[in-house]
Amino acid sequence: MTNNLTDAMRREERAYKNGTERPLGSYVRVLGVYGGAVAGLVALGKVTGKQIPEKIRLMDLALMGMATHRLSRTLSKDPVTSPLRAPFTRYEGVSGPAELHEEVRGHGLKHAVGELVTCPFCLSQWVATAYAAGMVFAPRLTRLAGATMTAVAVSDWMQLAYARLMQATEEDS
């Protein structure tokens, strides 16, 4: 029975790949880590008696969204966080203001983790989940961290707007 299931899964993986590197088994492992972390957080909440909030306030949702955006980009693109990505990626160059372009390297689990850590969209799920857990276990600290990341995001946008205004001024001169 197990061999039949394993064989069927391998056939599906080969059919899905279409000649490219798509480590489905490794993606399952990464999903397992995420699911295990969520299950562990739920269990910790039960053991400690922490309750899920009845409502999410609009301000909390705004902080969560902005902080998730900023932290996901910081983790996946920032030059200073490149040592965290280096085991899974190869530096290719600069992709934008204060952001790097890195290519995923390796096979299997290394490749799957590389895809996760270089993709701000992919990391957003993990960051938002951690933020939600923070709202259950340490809401004041989480709101402070959220406000800090939101301030950084707003500052980023202001820096970009300033740079465009300066560029437009130079072009008009």
C-alpha positions as CSV (number, residue, x, y, z in Angstrom):
1,M,0.0,0.0,0.0
2,T,2.8,2.5,1.0
3,N,4.8,1.7,-2.2
4,N,1.7,2.2,-4.4
5,L,1.0,5.6,-2.8
6,T,4.7,6.6,-3.0
7,D,4.8,5.5,-6.7
8,A,1.6,7.4,-7.5
9,M,3.0,10.5,-5.8
10,R,6.3,10.3,-7.8
11,R,4.3,9.9,-11.0
12,E,2.3,13.0,-10.2
13,E,5.4,14.9,-9.3
14,R,7.1,14.0,-12.6
15,A,3.9,14.9,-14.5
16,Y,3.7,18.3,-12.7
17,K,7.3,19.3,-13.2
18,N,7.1,19.7,-17.0
19,G,10.9,19.4,-17.2
20,T,11.7,22.0,-14.6
21,E,12.8,21.9,-11.0
22,R,9.7,21.7,-8.9
23,P,10.5,19.9,-5.6
24,L,6.9,19.0,-4.6
25,G,8.1,16.7,-1.9
26,S,10.2,19.5,-0.4
27,Y,7.2,21.9,-0.6
28,V,5.2,19.4,1.4
29,R,7.9,19.4,4.1
30,V,7.9,23.2,4.2
31,L,4.1,23.2,4.4
32,G,4.5,20.6,7.2
33,V,6.7,23.0,9.2
34,Y,4.2,25.8,8.7
35,G,1.3,23.5,9.8
36,G,3.3,22.2,12.7
37,A,4.1,25.7,13.8
38,V,0.4,26.7,13.6
39,A,-0.6,23.6,15.5
40,G,2.1,24.3,18.1
41,L,0.8,27.8,18.6
42,V,-2.8,26.6,19.0
43,A,-1.6,24.0,21.6
44,L,0.4,26.7,23.4
45,G,-2.6,28.9,23.5
46,K,-4.7,26.1,25.0
47,V,-2.1,25.3,27.6
48,T,-1.6,28.9,28.6
49,G,-5.3,29.8,28.5
50,K,-4.7,32.5,25.9
51,Q,-7.8,33.4,23.9
52,I,-8.1,34.4,20.2
53,P,-9.4,38.0,20.1
54,E,-13.2,38.2,19.5
55,K,-12.6,41.0,16.9
56,I,-9.6,42.4,15.0
57,R,-9.7,46.2,15.2
58,L,-9.2,48.1,12.0
59,M,-6.0,49.7,13.3
60,D,-4.6,46.3,14.3
61,L,-5.4,45.0,10.8
62,A,-3.7,48.1,9.2
63,L,-0.6,47.6,11.4
64,M,-0.6,43.9,10.6
65,G,-0.8,44.5,6.9
66,M,1.9,47.2,6.8
67,A,4.2,45.4,9.1
68,T,3.8,42.1,7.2
69,H,4.6,43.9,3.9
70,R,7.7,45.6,5.3
71,L,9.1,42.7,7.2
72,S,8.5,40.3,4.3
73,R,10.4,42.6,2.0
74,T,13.2,43.1,4.6
75,L,13.6,39.3,5.0
76,S,13.5,38.5,1.3
77,K,15.3,41.4,-0.3
78,D,17.3,43.5,2.1
79,P,21.1,43.4,1.7
80,V,21.6,43.2,5.5
81,T,19.5,40.1,5.7
82,S,21.3,38.4,2.8
83,P,23.4,36.2,5.2
84,L,20.1,34.5,6.2
85,R,19.3,33.8,2.5
86,A,22.9,33.0,1.4
87,P,22.8,29.2,2.1
88,F,19.8,29.0,-0.4
89,T,20.6,31.7,-2.9
90,R,23.2,33.2,-5.2
91,Y,23.7,37.0,-5.4
92,E,22.8,38.2,-8.9
93,G,22.7,42.0,-8.4
94,V,20.6,44.9,-7.3
95,S,16.8,44.7,-8.1
96,G,15.7,48.1,-6.8
97,P,16.5,50.7,-4.2
98,A,18.0,48.9,-1.2
99,E,16.9,45.5,-2.6
100,L,18.9,42.6,-4.0
101,H,18.1,40.1,-6.8
102,E,19.2,36.6,-5.8
103,E,18.7,33.3,-7.6
104,V,17.6,30.2,-5.8
105,R,20.2,27.4,-5.8
106,G,20.3,23.8,-4.8
107,H,17.8,21.0,-5.2
108,G,15.0,19.5,-3.1
109,L,14.5,21.1,0.3
110,K,17.3,23.7,-0.2
111,H,15.6,24.8,-3.4
112,A,12.1,25.0,-1.7
113,V,13.4,27.0,1.2
114,G,15.3,29.3,-1.3
115,E,12.1,30.0,-3.1
116,L,10.4,30.8,0.2
117,V,13.1,33.2,1.5
118,T,13.5,35.1,-1.7
119,C,9.7,35.7,-2.2
120,P,8.1,38.5,-0.2
121,F,4.7,37.3,-1.3
122,C,5.5,33.8,0.0
123,L,7.0,35.0,3.3
124,S,4.0,37.2,3.9
125,Q,1.9,34.2,5.1
126,W,4.6,33.2,7.6
127,V,5.1,36.8,8.8
128,A,1.3,37.5,9.2
129,T,0.9,34.2,11.1
130,A,3.7,35.2,13.5
131,Y,2.1,38.6,13.9
132,A,-1.3,37.0,14.6
133,A,0.4,34.8,17.2
134,G,2.0,37.9,18.7
135,M,-1.4,39.5,19.0
136,V,-2.5,36.5,21.1
137,F,0.6,36.1,23.3
138,A,2.1,39.6,23.5
139,P,-0.3,42.1,22.0
140,R,1.5,45.3,23.3
141,L,4.9,44.2,22.1
142,T,3.4,43.1,18.8
143,R,1.7,46.4,18.2
144,L,4.9,48.2,19.0
145,A,6.8,46.0,16.5
146,G,4.0,46.5,14.0
147,A,4.1,50.3,14.4
148,T,7.9,50.2,14.0
149,M,7.7,48.2,10.7
150,T,4.8,50.5,9.5
151,A,6.9,53.6,10.2
152,V,9.8,52.0,8.1
153,A,7.4,51.2,5.3
154,V,6.1,54.8,5.3
155,S,9.6,56.1,5.4
156,D,10.6,53.8,2.4
157,W,7.7,55.3,0.4
158,M,8.7,58.8,1.3
159,Q,12.4,58.1,0.4
160,L,11.2,56.9,-3.0
161,A,8.9,59.9,-3.5
162,Y,11.7,62.2,-2.6
163,A,14.1,60.5,-5.0
164,R,11.6,60.9,-7.8
165,L,11.0,64.5,-7.0
166,M,14.7,65.2,-7.0
167,Q,15.1,63.3,-10.3
168,A,12.2,65.3,-11.9
169,T,13.8,68.6,-10.6
170,E,17.1,67.6,-12.2
171,E,15.4,66.7,-15.5
172,D,13.7,70.1,-15.6
173,S,16.9,72.0,-15.0
